[in-house]
Amino acid sequence: MGKIIVEQGDITTYDVDAIVNAANASLLGGGGVDGAIHRAAGPGLVEECRMLGGCRTGEAKITGGHDLKARYVIHTVGPVWHGGDDGEAEKLELCYNNALQLAAAHDCRTIAFPSISTGVYGFPADKAARIAITTVRHLLPGLPAIDSVYMVAFSRDAEALLNHALKEG
């Protein structure tokens, strides 16, 4: 069974089969991790994304990695936090589920995730960390081709939340 590894780092530098982009619905770049991935991948990424026709919340779409070390970028659109009564948790679970399923379908053995929806989308970081770890841990036994899932935290605080969620479960 694959392992979950929590690290603080810059997801754009990871040498893995796929990195996950916490994208907006247009897939054409934005702020935060989305903007960082687009800048690091170069102009070919936005050109490829233009052909995908956007992405709905919870869905995932895949492109090449372009100038990144990663072979692929898996784009997923997380939910905007509206207080927790608008299906946000279920939509966030779908992001991790669909990204992992897409990675497995493309023979990815290693994948790196950012903390989806915790930036400008406002999802509480502690809740998002628990959902991320629980969802990935639940799915890995059914995806034997995936060896390693990196949960890449941008800050020490986010890393601590992910490690706490990993130890809880």
C-alpha positions in Angstrom: 0.0 0.0 0.0 1.2 3.5 -0.8 2.5 5.8 1.9 1.5 9.4 2.8 4.4 11.8 3.4 3.8 15.3 4.9 6.4 17.9 4.1 6.7 21.7 4.0 7.9 22.8 0.6 7.4 24.3 -2.9 5.2 21.9 -4.8 6.5 23.3 -8.1 9.9 21.8 -7.4 8.7 18.2 -6.8 10.1 15.5 -9.0 7.0 13.3 -9.0 4.8 11.8 -11.7 2.0 14.3 -11.0 1.5 17.4 -9.0 -2.0 18.6 -8.2 -3.0 22.2 -8.9 -5.6 23.8 -6.7 -7.1 25.5 -9.7 -9.9 27.9 -10.4 -12.8 26.9 -12.7 -11.2 28.5 -15.8 -7.9 26.4 -15.4 -6.1 29.4 -16.8 -4.1 30.4 -13.7 -4.7 32.6 -10.8 -3.2 33.3 -7.4 -1.6 31.1 -4.8 -0.4 27.7 -5.7 -2.3 27.9 -9.0 -0.3 30.9 -10.1 2.9 29.4 -8.9 2.4 26.2 -10.9 1.4 28.2 -14.0 4.5 30.4 -13.7 6.9 27.4 -13.1 5.3 25.3 -15.9 5.6 28.0 -18.5 3.2 29.3 -21.2 2.6 25.8 -22.7 0.5 24.9 -19.6 -2.1 27.7 -20.1 -2.2 26.9 -23.8 -3.1 23.2 -23.0 -5.5 24.3 -20.3 -7.4 26.5 -22.8 -8.4 23.3 -24.7 -9.9 21.7 -21.6 -13.0 23.9 -21.3 -12.6 24.6 -17.6 -13.4 22.4 -14.7 -16.3 22.2 -12.2 -15.8 22.0 -8.4 -14.7 18.6 -7.3 -13.7 17.4 -10.8 -10.1 16.8 -11.9 -8.4 17.2 -15.3 -4.9 16.3 -16.4 -2.3 18.1 -18.5 1.4 17.7 -19.2 3.9 19.1 -16.8 5.6 21.3 -19.4 8.6 23.0 -17.7 8.0 21.3 -14.3 9.9 18.3 -13.1 6.5 16.5 -12.8 5.3 14.6 -15.9 1.7 15.8 -15.3 -0.3 18.5 -13.6 -3.7 17.3 -12.3 -6.0 20.3 -11.9 -8.8 20.2 -9.4 -11.2 23.0 -8.3 -11.8 23.0 -4.6 -14.9 24.4 -3.0 -15.3 27.9 -1.7 -16.1 27.9 2.1 -19.6 29.1 2.8 -19.7 28.1 6.5 -19.8 24.3 6.0 -23.4 23.7 5.2 -23.1 23.9 1.4 -21.5 20.5 0.8 -18.0 21.8 1.1 -16.6 18.8 2.8 -18.0 16.4 0.2 -16.7 18.6 -2.6 -13.2 18.7 -1.1 -13.2 14.9 -0.8 -14.1 14.6 -4.5 -11.1 16.8 -5.3 -8.7 14.3 -3.7 -10.6 11.2 -4.9 -10.8 12.4 -8.5 -7.2 13.5 -8.6 -6.0 10.2 -7.2 -8.2 8.2 -9.6 -6.8 10.2 -12.5 -3.3 9.8 -11.4 -3.7 6.0 -11.2 -5.4 5.9 -14.6 -2.2 7.6 -16.0 0.2 5.1 -14.3 1.4 7.6 -11.8 3.3 6.1 -8.9 4.0 9.4 -7.1 1.8 12.4 -6.6 2.1 15.6 -4.7 -0.9 17.6 -3.3 -1.1 21.1 -2.0 -3.7 22.1 0.6 -6.7 22.5 -1.6 -9.2 25.4 -0.9 -7.4 26.7 2.2 -6.1 29.9 0.6 -8.5 32.5 -0.9 -11.3 29.9 -1.0 -11.3 30.1 2.8 -11.7 26.4 3.8 -10.6 26.1 7.4 -7.1 24.6 7.3 -7.7 22.1 10.2 -10.8 20.7 8.6 -9.2 20.6 5.2 -6.2 18.7 6.6 -8.4 16.1 8.2 -10.4 15.6 5.0 -7.3 15.4 2.8 -5.5 12.8 5.0 -8.7 10.7 5.6 -9.7 10.7 2.0 -6.2 9.7 0.7 -5.7 7.1 3.4 -9.1 5.5 2.5 -8.4 5.4 -1.2 -4.8 4.2 -1.3 -5.5 0.5 -0.6 -7.6 0.4 -3.8 -4.9 2.1 -5.8 -1.9 -0.3 -5.5 0.0 1.4 -8.3 0.4 4.6 -6.3 3.6 4.3 -4.1 3.8 7.7 -2.5 1.4 10.6 -1.9 3.2 13.8 -0.8 1.0 16.3 1.1 3.0 19.5 0.5 2.4 22.3 3.0 3.3 25.8 2.2 3.8 26.9 5.8 5.0 25.3 9.1 1.4 25.7 10.5 -0.1 23.8 7.5 2.5 21.1 7.9 1.7 20.7 11.6 -2.1 20.4 10.8 -1.4 17.7 8.2 0.9 15.8 10.6 -1.7 16.0 13.3 -4.4 14.6 11.0 -2.0 11.9 9.9 -1.3 10.8 13.5 -5.0 11.0 14.5 -6.1 8.5 11.9 
